[in-house]
Amino acid sequence: MGRLWTLLTHSHTLAGPVMMLLYPLYASVMAIESPSKVDDEQWLAYWILYSFLTLMEMLLQPLLEWIPIWYTLKLVLVSWLVLPQFRGAAFIYERFVREKVIKKYGTLRDDRTTNGKGKSPPIKEKKFVQFILPKKVSSSILLFSCLSFFFECVVCTRPFG
């Protein structure tokens, strides 16, 4: 039973960074490369909400330390935001954030889709990932590079004791 509990504890600890950072990073890169704008909106909304959640967590850290299940609640919330079955980030953005932005700044969608002359802006020839990676890269290589980058960041930022 002790080994099972240790395994569950470590998988719970790993689930956070994987669910909150690695999968969204991978899915965001894939969304940039896809011709559909629906997934772009999902991942832009996710990063907006994740940034807001992180800032609120930093500000409210003294209060959140007293809530023993905060990390689990955060993991469930972020899972709902991330998983494509729920599209929680797009839902929150469309339902709450977009209304506030439109009230404050007016409509933004028309400015984003046209260049003022009623025409769509030209599609760029080279996309971001084609600029960084070789032309034929499988998604597994991309996932591996994201994982190695994350591991390097964790190892480099670990405090020395």
C-alpha positions as CSV (number, residue, x, y, z in Angstrom):
1,M,0.0,0.0,0.0
2,G,2.9,2.3,0.7
3,R,4.3,2.1,-2.8
4,L,0.8,2.7,-4.3
5,W,0.4,5.8,-2.2
6,T,3.8,7.1,-3.2
7,L,3.0,6.4,-6.9
8,L,-0.3,8.3,-6.6
9,T,1.3,11.2,-4.8
10,H,4.0,11.6,-7.5
11,S,1.5,11.2,-10.3
12,H,-0.7,13.9,-8.7
13,T,2.4,16.2,-8.5
14,L,3.2,15.5,-12.1
15,A,-0.3,15.9,-13.3
16,G,-0.4,19.7,-12.6
17,P,2.5,20.7,-14.9
18,V,1.5,18.3,-17.6
19,M,-2.2,19.4,-17.5
20,M,-1.5,23.1,-17.0
21,L,1.6,23.7,-19.2
22,L,2.8,20.8,-21.3
23,Y,-0.4,19.8,-23.0
24,P,-1.6,23.4,-23.6
25,L,1.8,24.3,-25.0
26,Y,1.6,21.4,-27.4
27,A,-2.0,22.1,-28.3
28,S,-1.3,25.8,-28.8
29,V,1.5,25.0,-31.3
30,M,-0.8,22.6,-33.2
31,A,-3.6,25.2,-33.2
32,I,-1.3,27.8,-34.7
33,E,-0.5,25.4,-37.5
34,S,-4.1,24.3,-38.2
35,P,-6.3,26.3,-40.6
36,S,-9.2,26.5,-38.2
37,K,-9.7,29.6,-36.0
38,V,-11.8,27.7,-33.4
39,D,-8.9,26.0,-31.8
40,D,-6.9,29.3,-31.9
41,E,-9.6,31.0,-29.8
42,Q,-9.7,28.1,-27.4
43,W,-6.0,28.3,-26.6
44,L,-5.7,32.0,-26.6
45,A,-8.6,32.0,-24.1
46,Y,-6.9,29.4,-22.0
47,W,-3.6,31.3,-21.8
48,I,-5.6,34.5,-20.8
49,L,-7.4,32.6,-18.1
50,Y,-4.4,30.7,-16.9
51,S,-2.4,33.9,-16.6
52,F,-5.3,35.5,-14.6
53,L,-5.5,32.4,-12.4
54,T,-1.7,32.4,-11.7
55,L,-1.8,36.1,-10.8
56,M,-4.7,35.6,-8.5
57,E,-3.0,32.7,-6.9
58,M,0.1,34.8,-6.3
59,L,-1.9,37.5,-4.7
60,L,-4.0,35.2,-2.5
61,Q,-1.2,32.8,-1.6
62,P,-1.5,33.5,2.2
63,L,-5.2,32.6,2.1
64,L,-4.8,29.6,-0.2
65,E,-2.3,28.0,2.1
66,W,-5.1,27.4,4.5
67,I,-7.2,25.5,2.0
68,P,-5.7,22.0,2.0
69,I,-7.4,20.9,-1.3
70,W,-6.5,24.0,-3.3
71,Y,-4.1,22.3,-5.6
72,T,-6.6,19.6,-6.4
73,L,-9.3,22.2,-7.0
74,K,-7.0,24.1,-9.3
75,L,-6.1,20.9,-11.2
76,V,-9.8,20.1,-11.7
77,L,-10.5,23.7,-12.9
78,V,-7.6,23.7,-15.3
79,S,-8.5,20.3,-16.6
80,W,-12.0,21.6,-17.4
81,L,-10.4,24.6,-19.1
82,V,-8.0,22.5,-21.1
83,L,-9.8,19.3,-22.2
84,P,-11.2,19.6,-25.7
85,Q,-14.4,17.7,-24.7
86,F,-15.4,20.6,-22.4
87,R,-13.8,23.7,-24.1
88,G,-14.0,25.4,-20.8
89,A,-11.6,28.2,-21.6
90,A,-13.6,29.2,-24.7
91,F,-16.8,29.0,-22.7
92,I,-15.5,31.3,-19.9
93,Y,-14.1,33.7,-22.4
94,E,-17.2,33.9,-24.5
95,R,-19.6,34.1,-21.5
96,F,-17.7,36.5,-19.2
97,V,-14.5,38.1,-20.5
98,R,-15.7,39.0,-24.0
99,E,-18.7,40.8,-22.7
100,K,-16.5,43.0,-20.5
101,V,-14.1,43.7,-23.3
102,I,-16.9,44.7,-25.7
103,K,-18.4,47.0,-23.1
104,K,-15.2,48.7,-22.5
105,Y,-13.6,48.8,-26.0
106,G,-16.5,48.1,-28.4
107,T,-16.5,45.3,-31.0
108,L,-13.1,43.8,-31.7
109,R,-14.0,40.9,-33.9
110,D,-14.6,42.9,-37.1
111,D,-11.2,44.7,-36.7
112,R,-9.5,41.4,-36.2
113,T,-10.9,39.7,-39.3
114,T,-10.7,42.5,-41.8
115,N,-8.1,45.1,-42.5
116,G,-10.6,48.0,-42.7
117,K,-11.4,47.6,-46.3
118,G,-13.7,44.6,-46.0
119,K,-11.0,42.2,-47.0
120,S,-9.4,39.6,-44.9
121,P,-5.7,40.2,-44.3
122,P,-3.3,38.1,-46.4
123,I,-2.2,34.8,-44.9
124,K,1.5,34.8,-44.0
125,E,3.6,32.5,-46.1
126,K,5.7,31.1,-43.2
127,K,4.2,30.2,-39.9
128,F,5.9,30.3,-36.5
129,V,6.7,26.7,-36.1
130,Q,8.1,26.4,-39.7
131,F,10.4,29.2,-38.8
132,I,11.7,27.4,-35.6
133,L,11.5,23.7,-36.6
134,P,12.5,21.8,-39.8
135,K,9.8,21.4,-42.4
136,K,8.9,17.8,-41.6
137,V,8.5,17.3,-37.9
138,S,6.3,14.7,-36.4
139,S,4.1,15.6,-33.4
140,S,5.9,13.2,-31.2
141,I,9.2,15.0,-31.8
142,L,7.5,18.3,-31.0
143,L,6.1,16.8,-27.8
144,F,9.5,15.4,-26.9
145,S,11.1,18.8,-27.4
146,C,8.4,20.5,-25.2
147,L,9.0,17.9,-22.5
148,S,12.8,18.3,-22.6
149,F,12.4,22.1,-22.5
150,F,10.1,21.8,-19.4
151,F,12.5,19.4,-17.7
152,E,15.4,21.7,-18.4
153,C,13.4,24.6,-16.8
154,V,12.6,22.6,-13.8
155,V,16.1,21.4,-13.2
156,C,17.6,24.9,-13.8
157,T,15.2,26.6,-11.4
158,R,15.4,24.0,-8.6
159,P,16.9,25.7,-5.4
160,F,20.3,24.4,-4.3
161,G,20.4,23.0,-0.8
